């Protein structure tokens, strides 16, 4: 079983002619390793969260990115010497290694391609105390204070203003919802998925 904690609550809301956004930052602990998923864009919040967990950036073993939109990765600057990975490659300083298989190496955390929001998007799936848990990145996200959907048929149809292909996104959503009990979106509150 993988232990996880959302250490920074993600948010997204319109702000004048733009947006204020930073994702849910999730700390995974598995097999004695700490993996930080989507370190986000708000450095102050991440620094405070690590301090509350009694951690320093050097205590993180690996950074994982669901996708490379800047609001999800700007805080990588806090981890200049750390290994970083996404679905296809592990980056260690100037070395790039192709990932073999569909799990984060040395873990039971499955990486699943979920394009639609962007081409390289992936989601993570693992067993936790909440059942089959998905860190969905921006496969799903919602504005702060918006009603949080729970029904798969509603979730599949949610509009994504930033998606490059809504049809592809909907197919990715269906694939994940079929396998998930508890979903951590890119931005907004996590949700238990209603099952029929």
trRosetta pair geometry for C-beta under 8 A, 3 or more apart (Angstrom, degrees):
i j d omega theta_ij theta_ji phi_ij phi_ji
1 127 5.4 -86 -116 109 69 98
1 128 6.2 112 -172 -117 93 34
1 129 7.1 72 179 -52 136 62
2 28 5.7 -20 179 -158 115 104
2 29 7.4 149 -170 69 66 48
2 30 4.8 -29 -120 -78 84 118
2 107 7.3 51 -94 -171 118 113
2 108 6.7 -146 -48 68 105 96
2 109 6.1 76 -84 -74 154 97
2 126 4.3 6 18 146 142 142
2 127 6.6 126 15 69 86 55
2 128 5.5 -57 72 -82 80 86
2 133 7.6 -126 70 55 113 127
3 28 7.2 136 81 -161 53 51
3 29 4.5 -19 70 60 106 100
3 30 7.1 176 29 -66 70 64
3 128 7.1 119 -107 -135 27 96
3 129 7.9 34 -114 -16 66 105
4 26 5.6 -6 -169 -176 112 108
4 27 6.7 154 -156 82 58 52
4 28 5.1 -21 -101 -101 86 67
4 29 7.5 -174 -79 18 38 70
4 126 7.8 129 -39 75 127 129
4 128 5.7 -48 16 -113 109 145
4 133 6.9 -159 25 124 146 157
4 135 7.8 -157 -147 -60 154 115
5 26 7.1 159 80 -154 36 63
5 27 5.0 -11 59 57 88 100
5 53 7.7 152 88 -102 145 126
6 9 6.4 66 142 -87 122 57
6 10 7.9 -86 -163 -10 122 85
6 24 5.1 -48 -140 -168 116 106
6 25 7.0 113 -162 69 63 49
6 26 5.5 -39 -99 -97 60 74
6 27 8.0 170 -98 17 12 75
6 184 6.6 -176 -77 -140 118 130
6 190 7.1 -154 -38 -32 147 123
7 25 5.4 -57 63 96 86 100
7 26 7.2 142 9 -120 80 21
7 27 5.0 50 -24 -13 124 114
7 46 7.8 71 110 -133 111 61
7 49 4.0 110 153 175 101 129
7 50 7.3 65 158 -64 147 50
7 52 7.5 168 -159 68 98 113
7 53 6.1 -37 -125 -41 131 133
8 22 7.1 -54 140 128 129 118
8 23 8.0 80 95 93 107 52
8 24 6.9 168 88 -152 69 37
8 25 3.8 39 39 28 106 114
8 40 6.0 -84 89 -3 147 160
8 42 7.0 177 -173 68 143 112
8 45 4.9 96 -134 138 122 114
8 46 5.8 -47 -52 -85 147 63
8 49 4.9 -93 -61 -46 85 156
9 24 6.4 -22 -148 -108 34 77
10 22 6.2 -144 -136 104 65 59
10 23 4.3 -23 -113 -173 125 34
10 24 3.6 -70 -17 -42 115 60
10 25 7.4 143 -64 -17 84 59
10 40 7.4 -155 -104 -104 83 123
10 141 7.6 -91 133 -135 138 103
10 185 7.2 -131 71 95 143 79
10 186 6.2 -168 -180 142 164 46
10 187 4.2 -131 143 -119 117 51
10 188 6.3 -40 91 4 104 35
11 20 6.7 -15 115 116 112 95
11 21 6.8 -154 96 -129 64 40
11 22 6.2 26 45 49 81 76
11 144 5.1 3 -147 -59 88 125
11 187 6.0 -13 113 -160 7 102
11 188 7.6 95 -115 -66 35 47
12 19 6.4 -9 -161 -178 79 121
12 20 7.4 172 -140 87 32 58
12 21 4.6 23 -109 -110 79 92
12 141 6.0 60 3 161 154 119
12 142 7.3 166 57 104 119 25
12 143 5.5 -98 96 -109 90 52
12 144 6.5 167 57 -22 49 81
12 186 7.9 46 -37 106 134 95
12 187 3.8 62 -18 146 113 157
12 188 6.8 -49 28 -43 102 88
13 19 6.9 157 82 -155 30 76
13 20 5.6 -7 59 54 80 97
13 21 7.9 172 21 -72 46 67
13 143 5.5 92 -99 -160 66 93
13 144 4.9 -48 -57 30 114 107
13 145 7.8 38 -95 24 125 101
14 18 7.7 157 -158 98 60 31
14 19 5.9 -58 -110 -103 41 69
14 143 7.6 -13 -12 -128 78 130
15 18 5.5 -25 72 80 88 77
15 19 5.9 107 20 -147 92 15
15 20 4.5 79 -33 -26 140 93
21 41 6.9 61 99 32 70 141
21 71 4.6 -12 109 -148 110 152
21 187 6.2 -61 -148 -94 92 148
22 25 7.9 -22 152 -38 100 102
22 40 4.3 57 -174 -169 98 114
22 41 4.5 -133 -104 46 94 88
22 42 4.2 -50 -74 -9 169 103
22 45 6.9 134 108 47 157 144
22 71 5.9 -142 -101 -177 44 93
22 187 7.7 124 78 -106 32 103
23 38 4.7 -41 86 144 143 134
23 40 5.1 -148 45 -96 75 90
23 41 7.9 94 5 1 74 86
23 71 6.5 117 -27 129 89 94
23 72 5.2 27 -5 -106 139 79
23 137 7.4 -21 -143 -139 150 55
23 138 7.6 -96 -102 -58 123 87
23 141 8.0 -82 -117 -109 88 125
23 186 4.8 -67 -126 -177 111 72
23 187 5.7 -94 -115 -69 59 73
24 38 7.2 60 80 82 57 129
24 135 7.9 -144 94 -144 118 92
24 184 5.6 -133 102 172 156 104
24 185 6.9 111 1 79 131 53
24 186 6.7 -171 21 -176 90 22
24 187 6.9 -177 -19 -96 81 30
24 188 7.8 -65 -41 50 112 38
24 190 7.5 91 -116 -57 164 89
25 36 6.8 -6 -178 -170 97 94
25 37 7.1 164 -161 77 49 62
25 38 6.0 -137 -109 94 59 77
25 39 5.9 43 -128 -136 118 33
25 40 5.0 -74 -66 -18 111 122
25 45 8.0 155 8 117 136 108
25 46 6.2 119 -59 -104 176 95
25 49 6.8 132 79 83 133 167
26 36 7.5 155 83 -157 49 47
26 37 4.4 -8 62 52 98 113
26 38 7.0 49 20 43 85 94
26 135 5.5 -120 30 -112 161 133
26 184 6.3 74 -73 137 138 161
27 34 6.4 -20 -167 -163 97 97
27 35 7.5 145 -161 76 47 48
27 36 5.8 -19 -104 -103 68 70
27 37 7.8 -157 -73 17 22 79
27 53 6.9 93 -20 -113 173 166
28 34 7.2 147 78 -158 54 45
28 35 4.2 -16 61 62 108 100
28 36 7.7 -161 22 -73 77 24
28 37 6.5 61 -14 -22 110 109
28 109 6.8 29 -176 -80 160 150
28 126 7.8 84 -136 37 130 163
29 32 8.0 7 -174 -112 85 8
29 33 7.2 171 -148 82 50 44
29 34 5.7 -16 -98 -99 76 67
29 35 7.8 -175 -75 21 30 74
30 33 6.0 -24 70 58 65 90
30 35 7.1 -13 28 6 101 117
30 107 4.9 67 112 -128 143 108
30 108 7.1 -143 -163 31 141 79
30 109 6.7 -171 9 -31 168 112
30 126 7.9 -95 -78 -159 146 153
31 106 5.9 -137 82 153 156 97
31 107 6.3 -141 12 -95 124 71
33 61 4.5 -87 -158 53 90 158
33 62 6.7 20 170 7 122 110
33 106 7.0 80 -6 110 150 128
33 107 7.5 -98 58 -71 131 112
34 55 7.5 -179 -176 -133 167 144
34 59 6.2 22 44 138 155 80
34 60 5.2 -103 106 -124 112 51
34 61 5.2 129 54 6 66 93
34 62 7.7 170 93 31 50 70
35 60 7.6 90 -121 -165 18 87
35 61 6.5 -50 -72 66 58 94
35 62 4.7 -19 -114 72 82 100
35 63 7.5 153 -164 -100 65 19
35 64 5.7 25 175 -9 111 115
35 104 6.8 26 -114 168 162 162
35 107 7.7 -27 -24 -62 149 159
35 109 7.6 -111 59 13 162 166
36 39 5.6 42 139 -79 122 90
36 60 4.9 -21 -15 -143 120 135
36 62 7.4 -180 26 91 67 50
36 63 5.2 -27 71 -110 95 70
36 64 7.2 172 84 24 43 72
36 79 7.8 -175 55 -57 140 157
37 63 7.8 149 -93 -164 26 56
37 64 4.8 -25 -107 71 74 102
37 65 7.8 160 -158 -86 60 24
37 66 6.9 54 -178 -37 102 94
37 124 6.6 -97 -117 6 148 149
37 135 5.4 6 137 167 162 162
38 64 7.5 -38 -29 93 58 69
38 65 6.3 99 -86 -128 63 54
38 66 5.6 -18 -62 7 117 100
38 72 4.5 -60 -146 -162 101 96
38 73 7.3 -78 -140 -68 60 59
38 135 7.8 -173 5 168 118 123
38 137 6.6 158 -63 -109 142 82
38 186 7.4 -133 -167 -137 170 78
39 46 6.0 45 -177 -122 87 151
39 63 6.1 -35 -31 -140 117 121
39 72 7.7 96 49 166 51 53
39 73 6.9 64 50 -133 90 37
39 74 7.8 -128 95 66 95 51
39 75 3.8 -125 129 83 111 114
39 76 6.0 144 46 -64 136 55
39 78 6.9 -153 171 43 148 117
39 79 7.2 -166 -65 1 164 127
40 45 7.3 -48 105 77 149 117
40 46 6.1 176 59 -61 115 120
40 71 7.0 -23 -154 161 58 63
40 72 6.4 -39 -95 -138 38 34
40 74 7.0 -39 127 48 40 88
40 75 5.2 25 70 2 62 130
41 70 6.8 66 -94 136 117 75
41 71 4.6 -57 -30 -146 134 55
41 72 7.5 -18 -38 -33 89 16
41 74 4.2 59 -118 33 69 131
41 75 6.5 -145 -92 -29 17 91
42 45 4.1 32 115 21 119 115
42 46 6.5 147 92 -16 68 87
42 75 7.5 -23 57 -60 34 124
43 46 5.7 -60 -146 41 34 108
43 47 6.1 36 158 -21 69 106
43 74 7.6 -93 -52 116 91 104
43 75 5.5 162 -92 -109 71 97
43 77 7.8 -41 -95 67 126 109
43 78 6.6 156 -135 -56 99 122
44 47 5.9 -56 -148 36 28 110
44 48 6.4 26 155 -16 63 108
45 48 5.7 -56 -148 39 31 111
45 49 6.2 32 154 -22 66 108
46 49 5.6 -53 -144 36 33 113
46 50 6.4 32 158 -17 66 103
46 75 5.2 83 4 -147 166 156
46 78 6.8 -155 110 0 135 165
47 50 6.1 -55 -148 36 29 108
47 51 6.4 30 153 -19 63 108
47 78 7.6 -157 -74 -121 84 146
48 51 5.6 -58 -151 37 31 114
48 52 6.4 32 153 -20 66 105
49 52 5.7 -52 -148 34 32 112
49 53 6.5 22 154 -10 65 107
50 53 5.7 -62 -149 44 33 106
50 55 4.6 -95 -166 81 81 93
50 56 6.7 90 156 -111 126 17
50 57 6.7 -8 -151 -61 166 57
50 59 7.9 152 -162 48 108 116
51 54 7.4 27 -179 -81 34 31
51 55 7.7 -104 -65 53 19 59
55 59 4.3 -123 -155 63 91 142
55 60 7.2 78 168 -48 130 79
56 59 5.2 111 54 -10 66 99
57 60 6.0 -48 -169 17 48 112
57 78 5.1 -150 -103 149 141 96
57 79 5.4 -155 -173 -87 116 76
57 82 7.6 -113 165 -45 95 132
60 63 6.8 46 146 -63 132 78
60 79 6.4 -56 74 -112 132 132
60 82 6.2 -1 98 -125 102 147
61 82 7.7 139 158 -152 17 104
61 83 7.4 -11 154 46 60 110
62 82 6.9 164 -117 170 26 105
62 83 5.1 -35 -114 86 77 103
62 84 7.3 150 -168 -98 66 30
62 85 6.5 -11 -175 12 113 106
62 104 7.5 140 116 -172 155 125
63 76 6.3 136 140 -116 167 91
63 79 5.8 137 -40 91 136 159
63 82 5.6 84 -9 115 105 131
63 83 7.3 177 26 97 72 52
63 84 4.5 -18 68 -113 103 82
63 85 7.4 157 85 23 57 59
64 84 7.6 171 -81 -161 28 60
64 85 5.6 -22 -109 71 71 83
64 86 7.1 127 -163 -93 64 44
64 104 6.7 -55 -91 -103 140 132
64 124 7.1 63 130 -64 148 138
65 68 6.0 53 149 -80 142 62
65 72 6.3 113 -150 129 91 116
65 73 5.5 13 -119 -88 130 111
65 76 8.0 -23 -69 -70 122 127
65 84 6.9 29 -14 180 107 103
65 85 7.5 -169 22 95 78 36
65 86 4.8 -41 67 -84 93 99
66 72 6.6 -96 49 -170 90 153
66 86 7.7 129 -128 -133 4 93
66 121 6.3 16 153 -154 84 72
66 122 5.6 -140 -152 69 61 66
66 123 6.4 30 -140 -92 114 44
66 124 7.3 -103 -93 -16 97 92
66 135 6.9 -138 -73 127 127 99
66 136 7.6 61 -143 129 154 26
66 137 2.8 -165 137 -80 155 134
66 138 7.1 152 109 9 130 70
66 139 8.0 -104 173 -16 134 92
66 186 7.2 -133 71 -97 151 100
67 72 6.3 82 70 51 71 159
67 86 7.6 86 -99 -138 28 130
67 117 6.7 -139 -14 94 170 115
67 118 5.1 123 -166 55 141 126
67 120 5.7 137 -130 87 82 87
67 121 4.3 -23 -73 -100 126 70
67 122 7.2 160 -60 20 74 61
67 137 5.7 112 2 179 98 146
67 138 6.5 -68 34 30 135 107
68 72 7.3 -139 -136 70 14 114
68 73 5.8 -10 -145 -13 56 151
68 86 7.2 -43 -53 -78 95 155
68 118 7.6 -118 45 113 73 157
68 120 6.4 20 5 72 102 137
69 72 5.2 75 70 11 80 107
69 73 7.3 148 79 6 39 99
69 118 6.6 178 -47 -27 101 149
69 138 7.0 16 23 -3 144 149
69 162 7.8 52 -114 153 152 146
70 73 6.1 -84 -135 54 35 88
70 74 5.4 53 175 -58 81 94
71 74 6.9 -13 -120 -9 22 111
72 137 7.1 18 -118 -144 151 96
72 138 7.6 -109 -57 -25 134 111
72 186 7.2 -62 -88 -152 117 111
73 76 5.2 -5 179 -19 80 117
74 77 6.9 -25 164 1 58 107
75 78 5.3 -12 178 6 80 115
75 79 7.8 55 137 2 74 98
76 79 5.8 -73 -162 51 53 98
76 84 6.6 28 -140 -103 124 148
77 80 6.9 11 -163 -69 43 87
79 82 3.9 -30 169 13 109 131
79 84 7.5 126 108 -69 124 107
81 93 7.1 2 -143 -77 66 88
83 90 6.2 -6 -173 -176 110 99
83 91 6.8 155 -158 80 58 53
83 92 4.8 -19 -105 -91 87 87
84 90 7.6 155 83 -159 39 53
84 91 4.8 -17 65 60 88 106
85 89 6.6 -155 -139 102 74 46
85 90 4.4 -25 -94 -105 112 65
85 91 6.7 176 -81 15 52 72
85 99 6.9 93 -163 -68 125 127
85 104 7.2 138 85 -129 144 91
86 89 6.5 20 53 50 81 71
86 120 6.6 23 154 159 144 119
86 122 6.6 148 -177 19 81 128
87 99 6.8 -131 158 49 39 147
87 111 5.0 167 -116 158 80 133
87 113 6.1 80 -149 -81 166 79
87 120 7.0 -170 30 -178 116 81
87 122 4.2 149 -58 -55 119 150
88 98 6.7 -46 169 -140 73 71
88 99 6.0 -174 -180 26 20 105
88 120 7.7 -77 -2 -148 118 105
89 96 5.2 -13 -169 -168 131 96
89 97 6.6 141 -158 71 72 42
89 98 6.1 -47 -100 -103 73 42
89 99 6.3 -137 -82 -16 18 90
90 96 7.4 152 76 -157 49 47
90 97 4.6 -16 58 61 100 99
90 99 6.1 112 -26 -71 89 88
90 105 7.4 -22 -65 4 145 129
91 95 7.4 152 -156 82 45 54
91 96 5.7 -14 -102 -103 71 73
92 95 4.8 -15 68 63 88 104
92 97 7.3 17 10 -1 105 110
99 105 7.2 -139 -138 -41 91 100
99 111 7.7 10 138 44 157 155
101 105 7.9 113 62 -86 120 70
102 110 5.8 20 128 -155 99 82
102 111 5.4 -144 -176 59 66 79
102 112 7.2 50 -178 -81 120 53
103 107 6.0 -162 167 77 103 73
103 108 6.7 -49 -146 -137 132 22
103 109 6.2 121 -159 70 79 51
103 110 5.6 -48 -96 -98 74 52
103 111 6.7 169 -107 5 18 86
104 107 4.5 4 79 45 98 126
104 109 4.5 3 21 72 114 111
104 111 6.4 111 -49 -40 71 107
104 124 7.6 8 -29 -128 119 116
107 126 7.8 -40 154 -107 111 132
108 126 6.1 112 105 -134 84 96
108 127 7.1 -24 118 25 131 96
109 124 5.4 -8 179 -167 106 110
109 125 7.4 148 -164 68 57 40
109 126 4.6 -33 -110 -71 70 126
110 124 6.9 144 75 -159 51 54
110 125 4.5 -25 64 62 106 94
110 126 6.7 169 17 -69 75 66
111 122 5.2 3 -173 174 91 140
111 123 7.8 151 -155 77 49 37
111 124 6.2 -26 -98 -101 57 69
112 122 6.2 147 72 -162 41 81
112 123 5.1 -24 63 63 99 85
112 124 7.5 170 17 -91 84 20
112 125 5.9 38 -14 -7 124 117
112 175 7.2 -169 165 127 133 121
112 176 6.8 152 98 -91 146 89
113 121 7.4 99 -165 87 58 59
113 122 5.6 -51 -100 -101 40 83
113 172 7.8 -99 126 -120 62 113
114 117 7.8 26 118 14 92 101
114 121 5.2 -71 82 118 75 102
114 122 6.0 114 20 -135 84 27
114 123 4.6 35 -5 -9 143 104
114 136 7.4 -76 95 -157 169 72
114 137 7.4 158 69 52 127 116
114 139 4.7 -23 139 -91 141 128
114 172 3.9 111 -161 -172 74 125
114 173 7.8 88 -163 -60 113 43
114 175 7.1 -159 -109 70 89 121
114 176 6.1 18 -108 -48 135 125
115 118 7.1 -93 -144 97 71 36
115 119 5.4 1 -134 -146 118 35
115 120 7.4 62 -100 -14 91 10
115 121 5.4 140 -104 45 40 97
115 165 7.4 18 139 55 98 118
115 168 5.4 -38 108 152 95 127
115 169 7.6 -99 121 -79 51 55
115 172 6.0 -173 56 -64 44 139
116 121 6.8 -70 39 48 64 143
116 139 7.1 72 58 -126 117 71
116 160 7.6 93 134 49 99 154
116 163 5.7 -22 150 -152 76 114
116 164 7.3 -176 175 53 29 75
116 165 5.5 -103 -136 76 58 81
116 166 7.0 67 -170 -124 103 19
116 167 7.8 -148 -126 76 105 37
116 168 4.2 -167 -93 103 82 84
116 169 2.6 149 165 -79 134 62
116 170 7.1 166 -137 2 150 42
116 171 7.3 172 -71 48 131 78
116 172 4.8 -140 -7 17 129 132
116 173 7.5 -68 54 -26 166 87
117 121 5.1 89 55 -69 99 158
117 137 7.4 -157 52 120 153 104
117 138 4.4 152 -167 106 165 104
117 139 6.2 -120 -16 -85 126 38
117 160 6.0 -96 -105 167 84 154
117 162 6.6 33 -161 99 84 93
117 163 5.2 -75 -111 -108 46 74
117 164 7.2 69 151 10 19 80
117 169 6.0 92 -46 -110 59 116
118 121 5.1 124 60 -42 75 101
118 138 7.7 55 2 71 96 125
118 164 5.9 82 -109 -5 45 121
119 164 6.9 -27 -44 54 74 152
121 137 6.0 -171 -158 99 98 144
121 138 6.9 -97 -127 62 132 86
121 139 6.5 147 156 -66 134 82
121 172 7.5 46 94 -167 122 165
122 137 7.1 89 77 -1 45 147
123 134 5.5 10 165 -172 123 104
123 135 6.4 177 -164 86 72 56
123 136 4.9 -9 -125 -126 122 46
123 137 5.8 -133 -93 17 70 99
123 139 5.4 -23 -67 -12 125 145
123 172 7.9 139 -8 171 123 108
123 176 5.7 17 68 -107 163 134
124 134 6.8 153 80 -154 52 53
124 135 4.3 10 51 47 105 104
125 132 6.6 0 -169 -178 97 93
125 133 7.3 160 -150 83 49 47
125 134 5.2 -15 -98 -99 75 80
125 176 7.5 -159 -75 -138 118 84
125 179 6.1 -9 -138 125 149 128
125 180 7.0 -112 -121 -86 105 89
126 132 7.8 168 89 -152 23 55
126 133 5.8 -26 69 63 71 94
127 131 7.3 -68 -142 176 69 28
127 132 6.3 -38 -97 -97 63 54
127 133 7.1 116 -137 14 14 90
128 131 7.1 -9 62 50 69 26
128 133 4.2 5 18 -7 120 141
128 182 7.2 -85 62 61 116 136
130 133 5.4 81 72 -79 107 111
130 181 6.4 -176 139 101 79 111
130 182 3.8 6 135 -17 127 165
130 192 7.5 -133 -173 -96 112 90
131 181 3.3 -22 104 65 134 158
131 182 5.7 131 59 -9 93 104
132 179 6.1 -121 154 154 145 68
132 180 5.5 -139 112 -127 103 36
132 181 4.6 112 49 3 77 96
132 182 7.2 160 82 24 47 76
133 180 7.3 52 -143 -147 14 87
133 181 7.0 -47 -69 60 50 87
133 182 4.7 -25 -108 73 77 104
133 183 7.7 174 -158 -82 56 29
133 184 7.1 32 179 -10 97 103
134 176 5.7 98 -143 -173 163 111
134 179 7.4 102 -66 93 124 94
134 180 4.3 -42 -12 -113 126 130
134 182 7.3 171 23 88 68 53
134 183 5.0 -11 63 -116 104 71
134 184 6.7 -163 95 29 54 73
135 184 4.9 -21 -111 67 59 118
136 139 4.2 -104 176 53 97 110
136 140 4.8 11 122 30 151 95
136 176 6.4 95 -115 169 103 159
136 183 5.5 21 -28 -168 130 98
136 184 6.3 175 11 77 83 55
136 185 5.4 -30 62 -113 121 45
136 186 6.5 -93 94 -36 82 71
137 186 4.9 23 170 -81 36 102
138 141 5.1 -26 -133 -23 71 126
138 160 7.3 110 161 -146 98 129
138 162 7.4 -37 168 77 145 123
138 185 7.8 55 -112 178 37 80
138 186 3.8 3 -75 -29 60 161
138 187 7.4 21 -102 -1 84 92
139 169 7.3 170 -147 -157 63 85
139 172 5.9 -122 -135 125 111 118
139 173 6.1 160 171 -87 100 73
139 176 6.2 70 147 2 156 161
139 185 7.8 -129 68 -135 71 71
139 186 7.4 142 27 -29 53 106
140 155 6.4 -20 -113 -168 130 106
140 158 6.8 71 -134 57 81 150
140 173 7.0 100 -63 -119 94 106
140 183 6.4 28 50 157 150 133
140 185 4.2 -91 104 -117 93 103
140 186 6.9 169 81 6 49 83
141 160 7.4 85 44 -119 94 97
141 185 4.9 152 -96 163 47 116
141 186 4.1 -44 -78 59 114 101
141 187 4.1 48 -157 40 112 88
141 188 5.9 140 -165 8 58 112
142 146 4.8 -126 167 68 110 129
142 148 6.5 171 59 -109 159 65
142 149 7.6 162 -72 8 147 90
142 158 7.2 -80 -83 -158 94 144
142 185 6.4 38 7 113 82 169
142 187 6.8 -155 49 95 39 83
142 188 4.0 43 59 -67 83 168
142 189 7.8 -40 63 32 118 71
143 146 4.4 88 66 -26 85 124
143 187 7.8 14 -92 118 27 119
143 188 7.1 38 52 -80 13 119
144 187 7.8 -76 -51 159 75 101
144 188 6.6 -160 -83 -101 48 76
146 188 7.1 -43 49 -122 101 135
148 188 6.8 163 -104 160 99 119
148 189 5.2 -65 -85 69 146 113
148 191 5.2 -174 160 -84 120 123
149 154 4.5 -147 -155 110 132 121
149 155 5.0 175 109 -74 130 76
149 158 6.7 -148 15 -68 150 120
149 191 7.1 32 81 -158 48 172
150 154 7.7 38 52 54 40 127
150 155 7.7 -71 138 -47 4 115
150 191 5.6 -147 -99 177 73 122
150 192 6.7 12 -139 82 111 66
150 193 6.5 165 -170 -136 67 32
150 194 4.5 81 137 -21 99 103
151 154 4.4 74 72 10 97 107
151 155 6.7 -176 86 -12 47 89
151 194 5.1 -25 -93 51 57 131
152 155 5.5 -60 -140 39 32 112
152 156 6.2 39 162 -28 68 102
152 174 7.8 81 177 -120 114 58
152 177 4.4 123 -129 168 111 145
152 193 6.5 47 -64 -169 88 110
152 194 7.1 -129 -14 68 75 80
152 196 8.0 -78 26 -22 120 101
153 156 6.1 -44 -147 25 28 114
153 157 7.2 13 158 -6 56 111
154 157 6.3 -74 -159 43 32 103
154 158 7.2 56 147 -53 66 85
155 158 5.9 -23 -158 -16 40 115
155 173 6.4 -168 127 -179 91 126
155 177 6.3 146 84 -90 133 138
155 193 7.7 -54 -9 -125 159 97
156 170 5.4 64 178 -150 90 85
156 173 4.8 157 -119 108 65 132
156 174 5.9 39 -115 -67 125 77
156 177 6.9 -80 -66 -2 93 153
157 170 7.3 29 -87 -115 44 114
159 166 7.8 -30 -135 -119 58 129
160 163 3.8 81 93 -33 117 111
160 166 6.8 170 44 -105 97 85
160 169 6.0 -126 26 -175 142 167
163 166 5.3 98 104 -77 144 65
163 169 4.9 -44 -144 -45 140 151
164 168 7.9 -16 84 52 82 129
165 168 4.0 40 106 21 120 114
165 169 6.3 164 93 -19 62 86
166 169 5.2 -54 -143 37 35 118
166 170 6.3 40 158 -24 67 101
167 170 5.9 -50 -151 30 30 111
167 171 6.9 28 151 -15 61 103
168 171 5.8 -55 -155 35 35 111
168 172 6.5 35 149 -18 67 105
169 172 5.7 -56 -151 37 33 112
169 173 6.3 36 151 -22 66 105
170 173 5.5 -51 -147 34 33 115
170 174 6.5 37 154 -22 64 101
171 174 5.7 -48 -150 31 33 112
171 175 6.6 36 152 -21 63 104
172 175 5.7 -54 -152 33 33 114
172 176 6.5 25 155 -13 66 107
173 176 6.0 -61 -149 40 31 105
173 177 6.0 26 159 -18 69 112
174 177 6.0 -59 -141 39 27 108
174 178 6.5 32 159 -25 62 106
175 178 6.2 -59 -160 27 25 113
175 179 7.3 -2 154 0 58 113
176 179 6.1 -79 -159 45 35 99
176 180 5.6 17 159 -19 76 129
176 183 7.7 87 142 -112 117 118
177 180 5.8 -69 -126 41 30 108
177 183 7.9 -22 -102 -68 70 140
177 193 6.2 170 -149 -146 82 147
180 183 5.4 58 154 -71 142 93
180 193 5.6 96 106 -9 90 150
181 192 6.7 -22 159 -149 72 76
181 193 6.0 -145 -158 38 25 102
181 195 7.7 -31 -117 -45 73 123
182 190 6.5 24 176 170 90 118
182 191 7.5 179 -152 91 56 38
182 192 5.6 -30 -102 -103 75 60
182 193 7.0 -136 -73 -2 25 86
183 190 6.4 175 89 -157 48 74
183 191 5.4 -12 59 61 95 82
183 193 5.9 75 -14 -52 111 104
184 190 4.7 -30 -100 -102 64 106
185 188 5.0 -2 72 61 134 97
185 189 7.7 40 30 71 112 31
185 190 7.0 -176 7 -99 74 47
185 191 7.5 33 -24 8 105 102
